[in-house]
Amino acid sequence: MNDDTIRLVTIGRILRRRWRLLAVLAVAGALFGYGTSVLLLPPRYTAEASVLLPGQWEERELLTQVDIATSSAVVDRAADALKWGVSGTELQKDVSAKADDGNIIKVSGTADTPERAQRLSDQLAQQFVTFATRIAGGSTDPAADTATEALRKQVAETNRRITDLAEAADPGQTVEGVQARTELEGLRTGLQDAMKKLEEANPASAKASMVVMGPAPRPTGAAAPTRMQLVVAGALLFFVLAVVAHLAAARVSRRLRTEPEIAAALGSPFLGTVDVPGERHGHRPDSHGTRARLRRLLGMDVRWDVPPPQRSGDEAERRIRYRRVCARLRDQLPAPRRLLVVVPEGDEVARLAAGQLVAEATNDPRLRVVEVSVDRPIVPDREAESGALAVLSAGSWTAAELAGIAEACADGGHELVGVVVAGTVRTRPTETADRLSDDATLTFAVHGHATGDPA
């Protein structure tokens, strides 16, 4: 199995065993996205107006017109015309422009209402056309445009006077009359050539004037990111972060999972592995209180990073494992002895396994089960017992916690004679009466005194 498959299996296990928690976090993320849309990113609307540039335009010229459309000169004029009480600098972040196919410049304005967005884009398009036309005329000053128009009128008036002078000249065929008319016609031709060259040198005349292609349509929906997008993004973000947090916690987890590591942490020989019939959803710790109820409600009371239990044989096969552990334990003891079975508090699997060991061992050796807190481990002082046997499940405890249990056993005068690791397995549906009878025996056997008082 490659690493990718392992990751997919792990993520699937998180989704199956933590779906309640993930659902709650997704709802919290959706509420976070909604709050963000209300407080930080209220709905905004964008309107777009189109400006047509007739004639032949190169790509770099269109890009220049795009820059002009969003320049401070155009935006400042649009802000003055709108009279919204905002400067062109503040309005600059709400406008944009782009070049489209067909020599069309699309200018966009964004505002908090559709009406204001429409007015902004229309005014920006109008100011862009006016400013671009003045630049094409060679000046951004309206007085220069007026002077150019006056020059054209003056040239036209001169042409009319030349015509009048030519008609008033000597109508006869004298040399002086023909010469005067010839000179007047030459002057008219020169003026026409000069005006033609002036028109050709003027970019505004080489290309037709820009045209605003109607008012901008009023927007019907908010611009991205919309409120729904923020809600979905918040839910997805919290969901992904929760999954990543689970994976990170599993990667940095220091819980011991292999038998040699557990035996080394306790400083005692490993005697074997036993199986405990597990529920479909695993064993849940029997705890009370608001925090425990909340953990059960969110499904956090079940370990997600433990592989699903494998299917085992029948009850007889499982009991063989317990008998073999008891046989190894007897081989290590010189004579029948009383032993203290130490189980970490909250380890339900180990508690059931210890009870089954008590049932299988009978009086050789005699076993008494004691649950020990891993936070402040205290083992009863040595009385009739001559040693201790540690029973625990894999993947539940760290090396430091197991070392604390080993030190507590030493403080109580108990020598750890062995370690038994318990694991859950899935049972066959046919196991009924015999299993119920054994479970009743286990429940009776595992009740010991955590304080160390004799049974």
N, C-alpha and C positions, 0 to 999 in steps of 0.2 A: 504494500500500500504506500503510495507516494505522499509527499507532504500536502499537496493540494487536496487529496481525498481526506486526509486527516482533518484539515481545516474545515472542509465542508461538513464532515460528520460532527465536528465540535460545534459549529454554528447551528446545525440542526438540533443538536442536543440542547443548546441554549434556548432555542425557540420553543422546544417542546416543554422544557422544565421551568422556564422563566417567562412564559407568555403573559402571565398576569402582570408581572412587574413591568415587562416591556410595553404592555398596553397602557398601564398607568403612566409610564414615562412618556409615551407618545401623546397621550392626552395633555399632559403637562407641557410638552413641547408645542402642541397646537395652541394652548392658552398663551404661552409665551409669544408665539408668532402673532396672535391676535392683539395682545397688548402692545407689541412693537408697532403694529400697523396703526394703532389708535394713538399712541403717545409719541413715537419717534418718526414713523413714516406714514403720515396720513395719505389718503388717496390723492393722486395727481392725475391731471388730464392733459393730453397732448393733441393739439390741432396742427394741421399741415396745409400750407398754401403752396401753389405751384407758379413758377415764373418761367415763361417761355422766352428763349433767346433765339430769334430767327436768324437765318444766315448760316454761314460755315464757321464753326468754332473748333479749335483744336482742344485736345484733352487738357493741356496745361492751362489754356485760357479758361476752361470751365472750372478748374480747380482754383484759379485766381478769383473767379466770381463767387465761389463758395466761401473763400476766406473773406471777401468783401461783405458778403451777406451777414456774417457774424462778427464783423469788426466793431470796435468800440464806437466809431463814427456813426454807423447805422443804428446800433443798439441805443446809443445815447439819444439820437433823434426820435427813435420809437418810444423811449421812456418819457421824453418831453411831451410827445403827442398824446400818450395814454393818460398822463397826469394821475398816476396811481400812488404817488408819493414815494416811489422807489427810484434809485439812481440806475444808470446804465450798467454800472459795475455789478450791482446786485441782480440785475436782470440778465447779465451775461450767462449765468449758469443755467438759465431756463430756456435758452434758445439754441438752435442748431440748424445746420444746412447740409445738403448733400446734392451731388450731381446725379441726375437720372438719365435714362436713355432718351434720345430725341431732343437734346439741348434743353433740358428742363432742370431748373434749380428748385428743389423743394426745401422751403424754410419751415421750421417747426417751432412752436412755442408751447411751453408747459406751465400750467397754473393750477390753482386749487379748485377751480370750477370750470365746467365746459365753456361757459360764456367768456370768461376771462382768457382762456386758452385760445379761443377763436379770435378774439379781438387782438391778442398779442401777435398771433401769426399773420393776420391780415395787415396790421400796422407795420410789422417787420418787413413783409413783402413789398409794401408800398414805399417804405423808406429805402429799401434796397434798390428798387428800380430807379427812384429819383437820384440817389447818390451815384449809382453806376452810370446813369446817363450823363451826369455832370462830369464824371471822370472821363468818359468817352469823348466828351466835348472839349477836353483839354484843360479844364479848370473845375475846381469844386466851388467857385464863387459864382453866385447868380449874376453878378454884374458883368462877368466875362461872357456869359451866355447872351446877355442883352446887347453887349457891344458887337458880338458876332452877327446877331440878327440885324442890328442897325447897319453894319457894313454891307450885308446883302441888299438891304433896301436902298442904300446909297448907290450901289453898283447898278441896280435896276433903274433907278432914276437917271443915272448918267447915260444908260443905253437909250432911254427915251429921248433925252436931250440931243444925243448924237443923231437920232433919227430925225428929230425936228430940224436940226441944223443942216442935215443932208437934203431935206426937202426944201429948205429955205435958200439953199445955194443957187447959183445961176443955173436956171433950168436949160439954158442953151448948151451948145456943144463947144463952148470956148475951152481953151486949155486950162484957164484958171478954175473954171467950174468943175471940170472933170478931175483936176488935181485935188481940189478941196473935198469932193465926194470920196475920192480914193483914200485920202488920208483919214477921213471920218470912218470909213468902213474898216480900215486897218486898226484904228483905235478901238472900234467896237469888237473886232475879232480878238484883239489883245486882252480886252477886259473879260470876254467870255472864256478865253483860255486860262486867264488867271483865276477866275472863279471856279472853273472846272478842276484845276489843280488844287485849289483850296478845299473843294468838296472831297476830292480823292484822298487828300492828306488827313481828313477828319475821320477818325474811326467810327464816330457816331453815325456818319452818313454811309460809310462802307457797309455797315450792318444795320438792319432795321432796328427800331427801338424795342426794348424789352416790354413784355406784356404780362400782367398778372392775370392768370387764367381763372378768374372768378374768386369769390370769397372762399375761405377755408371751411370745410365741412365741420359742423359742431361734433366733437367726440361723444360717443355714446357709452364708452367704457373707460375705466381708469387705466393709466399707464402702468407698465411693470416697474417694480413688483406690486401686484395687486394684493388685496387683503387675503384672498384665498390662497395665492401663491405663498405668502408669508406664513399662513397657518399650516399649509402642507409642508413647507420647508422646515418649520419649527418642529413639527411632529417627526419628520424624517431625521432631522439632526439629532434629536434626543434619542430616537430609536437606535441610530447607528452608534452614537456615543455610548449607550448602554451596552450594546454588543461588544464594542471595542474595550470597554472597561472590564467586562467579564473575561475577555481573552487576555487582557493585560494582567488581571488578578491571577488567572490560572498560570500565566507564564512566570510570574514572580513568586508564586506560592512556594513555601518551604515545607509543606506537608510531605512526610515520607510515604512512599507508595510501594516500595519493595521490601521483602522480608529481611534481606541482609542489612539494609539501612536501619530498619526498626530494631533489629537485634543489636546492632552496633550502638545505637543511641541509648538503649537500656543496659548495655553491657552484660547481656545474658544470652545463652545459646538458644537458637531457634528450634522449636520442637515440632512444628508443622502448621498446616493450614486447615481450617474447618469451615464447613458451609452452614449458612443459616438461611432457611426459607424466607424470601423477601416478598413484600407486597409489590403490587404492580408499580406503585409510585414511590417505593422505598419506605424505610422506616422513618417516622417523624418523632422527634424528641417530645417527651411528655412534659411540656412546660406550660405555665399559666402566666397570666398578666396581659396588660394591653399590648406590650411590645411583642409578646409571643403570638397573640391572636393576630396582630398585624402581619407578622412574618408568615403565619399560616395562610392568611388571606391572599398575600402576594406570591405565595409559593416559594418563599425564601427559606422555609424550614427543611427543604430537601436539597441535598447536594446535587449540583448540576454537572460538576466536573468528574463525577465517578461514572465509569462506563456502565451500561445497562447490565444487570445480572445475567449470567449465562444459565442455560437450562441444565439442570442437574439430573442425576439418576433418581432412584426411589429413596425412601426413607432408610432402607437397609444400607445402601451405599454411603449415605451421609453418616450413619452411625459408625460405620467401619472407620471413617476418618477420626472420629472422636476416640474410639477404642485404641487406635494406633498411637494417638497422642498420649493417652493414659499409659499405654505400655512403655513408651519412651520415657515418660515421667517416672514410672516405677523402676526402670533400669538405672536411672540416675540416682535414685534414693537407696541407701543401704538397707533400710528397713521401712515398714509401713510408718508413715509420718502424717502429721496434720499440716496442711498448707493453706495459706491465705491467697485466694484468687483476687487479684487487684484489677479492677475494671475502671477506665476513665469515666467520670460522670458525664452523662449525655450521650455516650456511645451505646445506642440501643442494640446494634448488631453484636457488639462484644458482650453485652449483658445477657442476651439470649444464648450466645455460644458458651458463656461461663455456666449458665444454668444447665445446659446439656452436658457439659463436662462433669458437673456435680452428679448428674443422674447416671452417667456412664461409669464414673470412678467408684461409686458406692462407698465402701470403706477402705479402699486401697488405691491411693491414699485418701484420707478424709479431707474434703475441700470446703472452705467457707468463703463466700463471695462478699467482697467489700468494694463499693464504689468510691472513688477518690476524685476530688475536684482537681482539675489541671491548673486552675489559677493559683490556688493555695493548697497544694497536695499535703494531706496529713494521713498517715497510715497508722492504724492502731498498734500500740506497743505489743511486743512479743509476749504471748502467754503460753498457750499449749502448742501453737504453731511453731514449726521449725524451718520455715522458709516461705517464699512467696512466688506465685506464678502470675505473670502479666498476660492478660487477654485483651486484645484491642483490634480494631478494624484498620485496614490500610487506607492511606490517603486522608486521614482525619486529623493527625497530630503532627506537630513539628518536632524536630530533634530537641529543642530546648524544653518543650513541654514533657517529652518522654524522659529527658534527663532529670527534670524536677521530680517525676514520679519515682525514678530509680533512687534519687537522693532521699525522698521521703521513706522509701522502704528501708534504706540503710539506717536512717534515723530511728525507725521503729524497731530495729534489731532484726529485720527480715532479710535473708539472702535470696536474691532473685535466682531461682533454679531453672527458669526457662521462659520463653515467649511463645505465645500462640496467636496467630493472626486469623481473624474471622472475616469472611466475605459472604455477601448475599447471593443467592441463586434462585432461579425460577423453578417452582415445583410443578409436577404433573397434576392435571386436574383430577386424576383418579385417586389421589391420596386424600383420604377423608378421616375415617374413624381413628386409625392408628396415630395419625398426625395430631388430631385434636387431643387425644389422650396424652401424647408426649408434651404438647404445648402446655397442658394443664400442669404437668409435673414440673416443667421448666419455670412456670410462673411462681410456683411454690418454692422452688429450690433457690432462686436467685435473690430472694429477699434476705439481705444481711444488714448489719449495723455499720454505717459509715463511720461511727465514732469509735469503733473498736471494742464495744461491749461484747461479752460472750453471748452466743446465740442461746 
